[in-house]
Amino acid sequence: MMPNRIKCQLAHLYFNPKTHKDGIPVRPIENTIHAPTTNISNYLDEIIRPIFDKECQNTTIIDGVSLIQTLHQYMRKGLFKSTTLFCTFDIRNLYNMLPQEETLNILVEFLHVHGYTKVKGIPPETIRLLASIVLKENVFVYGKKIYQQVLGGAMGSSFTLTLANIFMWKWQKELFHPNIKLEYKIGKSLSFLDVLLTNINGTLSTSVYHKPAAEPYVVPFISDHPRHVFDNIVQTSLRRAIKYSSILQSFNDERRYIKSTFLYNGSVYC
């Protein structure tokens, strides 16, 4: 977990615009590839993330297929009605709003609640100490100045996602926290991740969802990437269309979208 003294360098901050949101806000991201805490972050993520995935699998949606399967289970129980509404919550800037000390306490609580007195031979208090280094010793460069992050974790550090998930494990039971700002939508037709969900008189309709600001770009087919990359792009796009489309019309619509996107990018597959 020790940093490489030769390659080690401070993280640097940059911003990605959220073009799909009003006003085009930006998402702050830190390039932490050679940062001093990166090895610790990677190691903690390697040993803690599998625990979270295992213990919270019943309350976690990992992708669109997982969501559709969960909804089908809900339907088999006879709970999906013509009056059923979908509700989605979007947490604003979760990574950057994590209260550091509280998050560390919740990490230890999470391990204790699920019976982990040691993880890979490491006691929870030592894990807390290592996690504290990742959160509190995060220093980065921006605009020729050096900053230290005092709230939240670095978006770009692998363990930050796992810490955020564990924080939400605790928070979702209490439904309130001053640092958590929610945006929600309710309706009979809503998007979640890359799936469009619609309740049509008690029948679930699903299809692939594309954000309004999404542009029709993939890796250009005239690039020098290995040919299997393009095969994978085609197969993945079609596989998603098959898994997400609840009716043939939805699949055909998505197939035409895929074809036009590939033609736009110089495909020879269409």
C-alpha positions in Angstrom: 0.0 0.0 0.0 3.0 2.3 0.1 3.1 4.9 -2.6 5.8 4.8 -5.3 8.2 7.5 -4.3 9.4 8.0 -7.9 6.0 8.1 -9.6 4.0 9.6 -6.8 2.4 13.0 -7.5 -0.5 15.1 -6.2 -3.9 14.5 -7.7 -5.2 17.2 -10.0 -8.8 18.4 -10.3 -10.8 18.7 -13.5 -14.5 19.1 -14.3 -16.9 17.2 -16.6 -20.0 19.1 -17.7 -23.3 17.4 -17.1 -24.8 18.3 -20.4 -28.0 16.3 -19.7 -29.0 18.7 -16.9 -30.4 22.2 -17.0 -27.8 24.9 -16.7 -25.1 22.3 -17.5 -23.5 22.0 -14.0 -20.1 20.4 -13.7 -18.9 17.2 -11.9 -15.6 17.6 -10.1 -13.3 14.7 -10.7 -9.8 14.1 -9.3 -7.1 12.3 -11.3 -5.7 10.2 -8.5 -3.7 7.6 -10.5 -0.4 8.4 -8.9 -1.7 10.1 -5.8 -0.1 9.0 -2.4 -3.4 7.4 -1.1 -4.3 5.5 -4.3 -2.8 2.2 -3.3 -4.6 2.3 0.1 -7.9 3.2 -1.7 -7.5 0.4 -4.2 -6.7 -2.1 -1.5 -9.7 -1.1 0.7 -12.0 -1.2 -2.2 -10.7 -4.7 -3.1 -11.5 -6.1 0.3 -14.6 -4.1 1.3 -16.6 -3.8 -1.9 -17.3 -7.6 -2.1 -18.6 -7.5 1.4 -21.0 -4.7 0.5 -22.1 -6.5 -2.7 -22.8 -9.7 -0.7 -24.6 -8.1 2.3 -26.7 -5.6 0.3 -27.5 -7.6 -2.8 -31.2 -7.7 -2.0 -31.5 -3.9 -1.9 -29.1 -3.0 -4.6 -29.8 -2.4 -8.3 -26.6 -2.8 -10.2 -27.8 -2.3 -13.8 -30.8 -2.2 -16.1 -31.2 -6.0 -16.2 -31.1 -6.2 -12.4 -33.8 -3.6 -12.3 -36.1 -5.3 -14.7 -35.6 -8.7 -13.0 -36.5 -7.1 -9.6 -39.7 -5.5 -11.1 -40.7 -8.9 -12.5 -40.4 -10.4 -9.1 -42.6 -7.6 -7.8 -45.1 -8.4 -10.5 -45.1 -12.2 -9.7 -46.2 -11.3 -6.2 -49.3 -9.6 -7.6 -48.2 -6.2 -6.3 -48.0 -4.4 -9.7 -51.3 -2.7 -10.4 -52.7 -0.3 -13.0 -52.4 2.4 -10.4 -48.7 1.7 -9.6 -46.4 4.7 -9.9 -42.6 4.7 -10.3 -40.5 7.0 -8.2 -36.8 7.8 -8.6 -34.5 9.7 -6.4 -31.3 11.4 -7.5 -28.8 12.4 -4.9 -26.9 15.6 -5.7 -23.2 15.5 -5.3 -23.1 12.5 -2.9 -19.4 11.9 -3.2 -18.5 15.5 -2.4 -21.0 15.8 0.5 -20.1 12.8 2.6 -19.4 13.9 6.2 -16.0 12.3 6.6 -16.0 11.4 10.3 -19.5 10.1 10.2 -18.8 8.0 7.1 -15.9 6.4 8.9 -18.0 5.6 11.9 -20.7 4.1 9.6 -18.0 1.9 7.9 -17.1 0.4 11.2 -20.8 0.0 12.1 -21.4 -1.8 8.8 -18.7 -4.3 9.5 -19.8 -5.0 13.0 -23.5 -5.3 12.1 -22.6 -8.0 9.6 -20.3 -9.9 11.9 -16.9 -9.0 10.5 -14.4 -8.8 13.4 -11.6 -8.9 10.8 -11.4 -8.6 7.1 -8.4 -10.3 5.5 -6.9 -10.4 9.0 -7.4 -6.6 9.5 -9.7 -5.4 12.4 -12.4 -2.8 11.7 -10.6 0.0 13.6 -7.5 -0.5 11.5 -9.6 -0.4 8.4 -11.2 2.8 9.7 -7.7 4.3 10.1 -6.7 3.4 6.6 -10.0 4.8 5.2 -9.4 8.0 7.2 -6.1 8.4 5.3 -8.0 8.0 2.0 -10.6 10.6 3.0 -8.8 13.1 5.1 -5.3 13.1 3.5 -6.7 13.8 0.0 -4.7 16.7 -1.4 -4.9 17.9 -5.0 -3.8 20.7 -7.3 -6.1 23.1 -9.1 -5.2 26.4 -10.7 -1.6 26.3 -9.5 -2.8 26.0 -5.9 -2.8 23.1 -3.5 -6.0 22.1 -1.7 -7.1 19.6 0.9 -10.5 18.1 0.8 -12.4 18.5 4.1 -15.8 17.3 3.0 -16.6 14.2 1.0 -14.2 11.9 -0.9 -12.5 12.2 -4.2 -14.5 11.2 -7.2 -11.8 9.3 -9.0 -10.6 7.4 -5.9 -11.9 3.8 -6.1 -12.9 3.4 -2.5 -15.0 6.5 -2.5 -17.9 4.7 -4.3 -17.9 1.9 -1.8 -17.8 4.4 1.1 -20.7 6.3 -0.4 -22.7 3.0 -0.8 -22.1 2.1 2.8 -23.1 5.6 3.9 -26.3 5.2 2.0 -26.9 1.7 3.6 -27.2 3.6 6.9 -28.9 6.7 5.6 -31.7 4.9 3.7 -33.0 3.5 7.1 -33.3 7.0 8.6 -34.5 8.9 5.5 -32.9 12.2 6.5 -29.5 13.8 6.6 -28.6 17.5 6.3 -25.9 16.7 3.7 -28.2 14.8 1.4 -30.1 16.7 -1.2 -32.6 14.8 -3.2 -34.3 15.3 -6.5 -37.2 13.0 -7.3 -39.6 12.2 -10.0 -42.9 10.3 -9.8 -45.0 9.0 -12.7 -46.3 6.1 -14.7 -43.4 6.4 -17.1 -39.9 7.1 -15.8 -36.3 6.4 -16.8 -33.8 4.8 -14.4 -30.2 4.3 -15.5 -30.6 3.3 -19.2 -34.1 1.8 -18.9 -37.4 3.4 -19.7 -40.2 2.0 -17.5 -43.8 2.4 -18.3 -47.0 1.2 -16.6 -49.6 0.5 -19.3 -52.8 -0.4 -17.4 -50.9 -2.8 -15.1 -48.5 -4.2 -17.7 -44.9 -3.3 -17.4 -43.3 -2.0 -20.6 -39.5 -1.6 -20.8 -37.1 -0.3 -23.4 -33.7 1.3 -23.8 -33.5 4.9 -22.6 -31.2 7.5 -24.2 -30.7 10.8 -22.4 -31.9 13.8 -24.4 -28.4 15.2 -24.5 -26.8 11.9 -25.6 -25.0 12.2 -28.9 -24.7 9.4 -31.4 -21.1 8.7 -31.0 -19.1 5.4 -30.5 -15.5 4.6 -31.3 -15.1 5.6 -35.0 -15.0 2.5 -37.1 -12.1 3.9 -39.1 -9.9 4.1 -36.0 -6.9 1.8 -35.3 -8.6 -0.1 -32.4 -8.4 -3.9 -32.6 -11.3 -5.3 -34.6 -12.7 -7.2 -31.7 -13.5 -3.8 -30.0 -16.0 -3.0 -32.8 -17.5 -6.5 -32.6 -18.0 -6.0 -28.9 -19.7 -2.6 -29.5 -22.2 -4.2 -31.9 -22.9 -7.2 -29.8 -23.3 -5.2 -26.5 -25.7 -2.8 -28.1 -27.8 -5.5 -29.6 -27.7 -7.6 -26.4 -28.9 -4.7 -24.4 -31.8 -4.0 -26.8 -32.8 -7.7 -26.5 -32.7 -7.7 -22.7 -34.5 -4.4 -22.2 -37.2 -4.5 -24.9 -40.4 -5.9 -23.6 -42.1 -5.9 -27.0 -40.9 -6.4 -30.6 -41.6 -2.8 -31.5 -39.3 -1.5 -28.8 -36.5 -3.8 -30.0 -37.0 -2.7 -33.7 -36.9 1.0 -32.7 -33.7 0.4 -30.8 -32.2 -1.7 -33.6 -32.8 1.2 -36.0 -31.2 3.6 -33.6 -28.2 1.4 -33.3 -27.9 1.0 -37.0 -28.1 4.8 -37.6 -25.5 5.4 -34.9 -23.1 2.9 -36.4 -23.6 4.3 -39.9 -23.0 7.8 -38.6 -19.7 6.6 -37.2 -18.5 4.9 -40.4 -19.6 1.3 -39.6 -19.2 -1.4 -42.2 -21.4 -3.8 -40.2 -24.7 -2.3 -41.3 
